[in-house]
Amino acid sequence: MNHDQPKDRIHLTVHEGDRITPVLASRGDTLLSALRAKGFGITAPCGGNGTCGKCRVRIVGGPPLPPPDALEHRLLGAHAAEGERLACRIRLEGDLEIALPRHGTAVIVTDGWLPSAALEPLAVAEEIALPPPALGDQRPDDRRFFDETGCSVPPGLLRELPLRLRRDGFRIGYVYRSDNRDVIRFLAPGEAASVRMLGMAADIGTTTLAAYLLDLRTGQRLATASALNPQRTFGADVISRIEHAESRTEHLDELQRSVTAALGSLAGDLVREAGVSADDLVCLTLAGNTTMMHLLAGLPPGAISRAPFAPASCDALTVEARFLGIPEPVRPDALCVLMPSISGYVGADIVAGILATGLHESGDRNRILVDIGTNGEIVLASGDRMYACSTAAGPAFEGANIHCGMGGVTGAIDKVRLERNHDGTAVLWTAIGQDRPRGLCGSGIVDTMAMLLEAGVVDDTGAFADDPSALPPELAARVVEYERWKAFVLVPADEAAHRSPVLFTEKDVREIQNAKAAVRGGIERLMQKAGLRPDQVSELLIAGGFGSFLNIDSAFRIGLLPEALRGRTRPVGNTAGAGAMMALLDARLPVEALRWMDRVEYVELSADPAFMDLYIDAMMFPEA
Amino acid sequence: MNHDQPKDRIHLTVHEGDRITPVLASRGDTLLSALRAKGFGITAPCGGNGTCGKCRVRIVGGPPLPPPDALEHRLLGAHAAEGERLACRIRLEGDLEIALPRHGTAVIVTDGWLPSAALEPLAVAEEIALPPPALGDQRPDDRRFFDETGCSVPPGLLRELPLRLRRDGFRIGYVYRSDNRDVIRFLAPGEAASVRMLGMAADIGTTTLAAYLLDLRTGQRLATASALNPQRTFGADVISRIEHAESRTEHLDELQRSVTAALGSLAGDLVREAGVSADDLVCLTLAGNTTMMHLLAGLPPGAISRAPFAPASCDALTVEARFLGIPEPVRPDALCVLMPSISGYVGADIVAGILATGLHESGDRNRILVDIGTNGEIVLASGDRMYACSTAAGPAFEGANIHCGMGGVTGAIDKVRLERNHDGTAVLWTAIGQDRPRGLCGSGIVDTMAMLLEAGVVDDTGAFADDPSALPPELAARVVEYERWKAFVLVPADEAAHRSPVLFTEKDVREIQNAKAAVRGGIERLMQKAGLRPDQVSELLIAGGFGSFLNIDSAFRIGLLPEALRGRTRPVGNTAGAGAMMALLDARLPVEALRWMDRVEYVELSADPAFMDLYIDAMMFPEA
């Protein structure tokens, strides 16, 4: 990244309270992007589009800037006269000295979605000089400490207190829980000011673990890391994990140890990448689907997989790392917050997603959040009510059960489109990496399906055209017979890896029909529950990795999403990770979640006749 | 104890609710003493003197008894006509069938002091049939349990819940903490009704441990056991234990392990004696002086021994047995309540003593509780205020620093008196056991001192008579010279063990003067603090083993206690053990103690000029 010429370098001087940080930036960058690139926590929920007015900074030195434009004037009001500017509107042309607002809110940057959270972390470091005992003040040490700090010393830390107080002249540092004011650990004098207070947020996916290291004092994200969930060796999906956990008592322990070991190792990666000490990692927030949360907590998940699907617990749980068995380098006394779940199939990942998208604070807007995986979890917020359901989409969108389906790795076709020009009709595709294509990942599958409909290769019932000769010849040539199924040759053998053609069969079409009908039926069912027509829905948010790569137009073309919501639909990235990060920065959020979760009506689809009707209706593809 | 002849045997049939227990008793016993001997919880705060009217039973069978006397009629009122009698007034002359009143209050029988306590133990067993989950009721197991029982399942027990519910058809037993409604353990169906809920109360003395096993459902005492405190090998008194604990880090652990091992072993003795299972031992209450409580909890006690004497903690602490390290047969999840202390030298044993004597509920009476050991702890209750102090009596009353002093064991002279008759003056004594006397225990020391004053051998300044020839010849002959000190020969060599005479020296007199001045000065100082004259004090209670054996007249004769309180002074036995038992039966008491303890003004005597004046005044012995 050393391509800046000296003349293009801008020197920024950033004041944050008493702290002054020199920052190198590039000419032409916005001040906002320069600050974010260096990890400064700066609020900008609009993503730097100059519409939210939140990325305020104060200019304290440097050559004069162009005056605020009309937009800045409108958003800043009287503050403009006080030297305040919007960081997103300032393009760097010369050195600049600025002051950031006093912390209190911070921003979390995740891929595609930028929620902001107040800085109220679960662990806070303080220091105090206690009045030493005297004959006229014989208060016991714990009482003296409590009287002066309002913090209680748990039995396990009581022993340390007298020794530290007398060694350090009754000056003592302490890290305490902001929710119940229990001391978590004691510190030497001076340490409270210098210790980095770090937190790790983790999204525990069935397949992938994503972890984020945050500075709890500034809200800065210091590092990210990800790993495959090692539990996958015990089964690819939730149900096979549950079966494994149930087959022998030790298996549950084994599954728990497997994920906690991975979390310990991710923590090691994060602190290494950020160049910080794992000793300063004081809390973790953990979100995943309900089964992942059960396995993490060592709770028997069996009942989740059998009607009536009642989990052992959906509660938020705050425990020490030693209780879960998260190993070094995570300290045994690090606090782990397991986010709450809504039901057996609407898990803590969705609760985190609701937090990240502010779905529970939608006001009078009607908003829908969809997270598509093996199960499609859907939440609809309408007024002060929320509805949630989980719909068995099956693994088709993840590439499983599709003849040439595969994960989103090298060799997977991720984009497909039809190009019609004066030369005729061409099928264009891109694959991940430089390799010859081996198959189709989720977004490629949806694109292929959309393309086949658009080209008339497949009709609205899902049948291949009876008479391929009516198709353009370039397409007709690609329709073949494959093991009693009709199939479309997306990539012929000589262009594909291992000289094995990439096919899309009539059976694959049936899988997609089932999968999309499940998701679409769920969306329709929740709108029906809430008494809403599609045009009354102001926003449809697509969460998760699949949502990020999905071509939204293709999703509408195959009828996965209701046509009426086109234009009001957008991907929001890994909202589970974003929500876990928010909960890390503001410990009140998981607790508040327990309250608003009571407003969520869980709609069990497995025995719902209305859903069955909608599901069957949604099996058809939209007509061209 | 098999000296009852068959004809002297009485068969009692005792109904307690639905339970019927056959009891063998002896002809001539009172019904009260027969019931108590078998461990029935029966209230009689007056000690069986027929004044409190509380030991009511209903006669349901057997030959007619002599009719109630006037006293019974007065105390029972209309209940006499309904077949009720006072157990203390019935002398057993034939077989008898009786019913005890429904429990609700229970009595704790301790040696000499009989407080009653409500039955509100910390651990309660219940059973519930939960509504099984259904598609319309998918509440998670922990929420379902909470909704139906109001009890929370701690993280460590969560794993068990789903397995038990599904194995046992959603019927589940549980033991929970009555204070915070947290589940302690789960039970199989039917077990909640059958399990014996047992508690152990222990008084952790510097020298002796006393433990009591109680039935938490009935309040019955099932067994008692005692043992020497094994910590004594690390030092006889509190100060030497503290020094040992401070000399190396491991020593504190060693001292903790030493007392927890003893508690485990006492629990084993108790359940063996009572023929019950240690698995049913669900909670323990533990009381001792502040240093013993620190060593039990593993807290550094060092600061207690150095001005300004601020302990690590005086708080009540409820922890699991595993936290303290109390070993098998005590279950690791048994709840241990460490009673709170008032200050470094007014410990949990005194708090328990206040509970047992109801000192904190003295109303408008002014009452004093004195516990004499190496330190004399004194508490004075006056109106809504209490004053407490600890006075360094030294170990003289325990036999230490006294030339022929010894503990209250075989060979110790425990009673001494002067008998003047027509034959002259004789010194009479009794010794513990059948052996020749070897020395003097505490009560014998006080008796000897009183006798020497009474006989004129020692004058009010503590000096031996200048001219022994003025004494009766029997006494004059006993005054000898011993290693530069004058001494009185209590037992000549030829009557004593090992042909070593039992002497009482002028130096012993000085020790007693110091010790009694410390206690007396403390009592006077608290009365002064409260603005009370001795005649305004309605009761002086002497707690502890020494108090039980002490000849109260001798205590007044030597001026240990203010003469004005003679007639209003009585021993109250092991109030620390009694208070711990009360706290076992009524878990609210230690919590309430934390509240009334705020009303206790601790008077630090070590830097108190007013105390020094009173102490010096109290050095003199009262004149004859």
Interface residues (C-beta under 8 A of the other chain):
Chain A: P133 A134 L135 G136 D137 Q138 R139 P140 D141 D142 R143 R144 V153 P155 G156 L158 R159 L161 P162 L163 R166 A297 G298 L299 P300 G302 A303 A307 P308 F309 A310 P311 A312 S313 C314 D315 L317 V319 F323 S343 G344 Y602 E604 S606 A607
Chain B: P133 A134 L135 G136 D137 Q138 R139 P140 D141 D142 R143 R144 P155 G156 L158 R159 L161 P162 L163 R166 A297 G298 L299 P300 G302 A303 A307 P308 F309 A310 P311 A312 S313 C314 D315 L317 V319 F323 S343 G344 Y602 E604 S606 A607
